[in-house]
Amino acid sequence: MVKKNKYINKFKLNKKLCIVVGGSGLIGNEISKALVQVGATVINLDIEKNPKQKSKKIKYINFDCKNYSNFSDELNKIKKKYKFPDIFINASYPTSKDWRQNSFEKIKIESFQQNIDLHLNSYVMMAKQFADLLKKSGKS
């Protein structure tokens, strides 16, 4: 948890809407809590069905970032319901079904390649879709 100190006012995000993809994970959860502490409202897009966050300022939407082609549809739904987000953070970690059963020593190259593809492609494509919609919305 972020402790309030004399620097916190420099980072105020009052009335800002933030999307955190993977907001239920270890890193994403901490990012979401920190954003709320500085005044933002957070939309947590995550595959996790039971998010840990209990704040009224964190809204949860079930989203599988492996299906990143649907991301612009989710953004449009968010825009209609709330407004266009001010901030986009990707803390997701998409993996194949076999990823957690593997060890680094025993992983097959095909699985490694599939996971790198999932991770890199989802990051890049969601960032591109956000940037495209940001440009269309006229926001800087």
C-alpha positions as CSV (number, residue, x, y, z in Angstrom):
1,M,0.0,0.0,0.0
2,V,1.3,3.5,-0.9
3,K,1.8,5.6,2.2
4,K,0.6,9.2,2.1
5,N,3.4,11.7,2.2
6,K,4.3,15.2,1.1
7,Y,4.8,14.0,-2.5
8,I,1.3,12.4,-2.9
9,N,-0.2,15.7,-4.1
10,K,2.1,15.7,-7.1
11,F,0.5,12.5,-8.2
12,K,-3.2,13.3,-7.7
13,L,-5.4,11.7,-10.3
14,N,-8.8,13.0,-9.2
15,K,-11.6,12.3,-11.8
16,K,-9.2,10.3,-13.9
17,L,-10.4,6.9,-15.3
18,C,-7.7,4.3,-15.5
19,I,-7.8,0.9,-17.2
20,V,-5.6,-1.7,-15.6
21,V,-5.5,-4.9,-17.7
22,G,-4.5,-7.7,-15.3
23,G,-5.6,-5.6,-12.3
24,S,-6.3,-8.7,-10.1
25,G,-2.7,-10.1,-10.3
26,L,0.1,-9.4,-7.9
27,I,1.4,-6.3,-9.7
28,G,-1.9,-5.1,-11.1
29,N,-3.6,-5.3,-7.8
30,E,-1.0,-3.1,-6.2
31,I,-1.1,-0.6,-9.1
32,S,-4.9,-0.5,-8.8
33,K,-4.8,0.2,-5.1
34,A,-2.2,2.9,-5.6
35,L,-4.2,4.6,-8.3
36,V,-7.3,4.7,-6.1
37,Q,-5.3,6.1,-3.3
38,V,-4.3,9.1,-5.5
39,G,-7.9,9.7,-6.5
40,A,-8.5,7.7,-9.7
41,T,-11.3,5.4,-10.6
42,V,-10.0,2.0,-11.9
43,I,-11.5,-0.4,-14.4
44,N,-9.9,-3.7,-13.8
45,L,-9.9,-5.9,-16.9
46,D,-9.0,-9.4,-15.8
47,I,-9.7,-13.1,-16.4
48,E,-9.8,-13.7,-12.6
49,K,-13.5,-14.4,-11.8
50,N,-13.2,-13.3,-8.1
51,P,-11.1,-10.1,-7.9
52,K,-9.6,-9.3,-4.5
53,Q,-10.3,-5.6,-4.6
54,K,-13.1,-4.3,-2.4
55,S,-12.9,-0.6,-3.3
56,K,-16.0,1.1,-4.8
57,K,-13.5,3.0,-7.0
58,I,-12.3,-0.3,-8.7
59,K,-14.8,-1.6,-11.3
60,Y,-14.2,-5.2,-12.5
61,I,-14.8,-6.4,-16.0
62,N,-14.1,-10.0,-16.9
63,F,-11.7,-10.0,-19.9
64,D,-9.3,-12.5,-21.3
65,C,-6.3,-10.6,-22.8
66,K,-5.5,-13.6,-25.0
67,N,-8.5,-12.4,-27.0
68,Y,-7.0,-9.0,-27.5
69,S,-8.9,-8.5,-30.8
70,N,-11.9,-7.8,-28.5
71,F,-10.1,-5.0,-26.6
72,S,-11.4,-2.1,-28.7
73,D,-15.0,-3.4,-28.2
74,E,-14.4,-3.4,-24.4
75,L,-13.0,0.1,-24.6
76,N,-16.1,1.3,-26.5
77,K,-18.3,-0.3,-23.9
78,I,-16.3,1.5,-21.1
79,K,-16.5,4.8,-23.0
80,K,-20.3,4.5,-23.3
81,K,-20.8,3.5,-19.6
82,Y,-18.2,5.8,-18.0
83,K,-16.1,8.0,-20.3
84,F,-13.0,7.4,-22.4
85,P,-10.2,6.3,-20.0
86,D,-7.4,8.7,-19.3
87,I,-4.8,6.1,-18.4
88,F,-4.0,2.6,-19.8
89,I,-1.8,0.2,-17.9
90,N,-1.2,-3.4,-18.9
91,A,-0.1,-5.6,-16.0
92,S,-1.4,-8.8,-17.6
93,Y,0.5,-12.0,-18.0
94,P,-1.3,-14.2,-20.5
95,T,-0.2,-17.8,-20.6
96,S,-1.0,-21.1,-22.4
97,K,-2.7,-23.9,-20.5
98,D,0.5,-25.8,-20.0
99,W,2.7,-22.9,-18.8
100,R,2.2,-23.4,-15.0
101,Q,2.9,-27.1,-15.2
102,N,6.3,-26.5,-16.8
103,S,9.6,-25.8,-15.2
104,F,12.2,-23.7,-16.9
105,E,14.4,-26.8,-17.4
106,K,11.7,-28.9,-18.9
107,I,9.7,-26.4,-21.0
108,K,9.4,-27.3,-24.7
109,I,10.4,-24.6,-27.2
110,E,6.9,-24.7,-28.7
111,S,5.3,-23.8,-25.4
112,F,7.9,-21.1,-24.8
113,Q,7.3,-19.6,-28.3
114,Q,3.5,-19.7,-27.8
115,N,3.8,-17.9,-24.5
116,I,6.1,-15.2,-25.8
117,D,3.7,-14.7,-28.8
118,L,0.7,-14.4,-26.4
119,H,2.5,-12.0,-24.1
120,L,4.1,-9.7,-26.7
121,N,1.2,-9.7,-29.1
122,S,-1.4,-8.9,-26.5
123,Y,0.7,-6.1,-25.1
124,V,1.4,-4.5,-28.4
125,M,-2.1,-4.9,-29.9
126,M,-4.0,-3.6,-26.9
127,A,-1.6,-0.6,-26.7
128,K,-2.2,0.0,-30.4
129,Q,-6.0,-0.2,-30.1
130,F,-6.0,2.1,-27.1
131,A,-3.8,4.6,-29.0
132,D,-6.0,4.4,-32.1
133,L,-9.2,5.1,-30.0
134,L,-7.4,7.8,-28.0
135,K,-6.5,9.6,-31.3
136,K,-10.1,9.3,-32.5
137,S,-11.4,10.7,-29.3
138,G,-9.2,13.8,-29.6
139,K,-7.5,13.3,-26.2
140,S,-3.9,14.0,-25.8
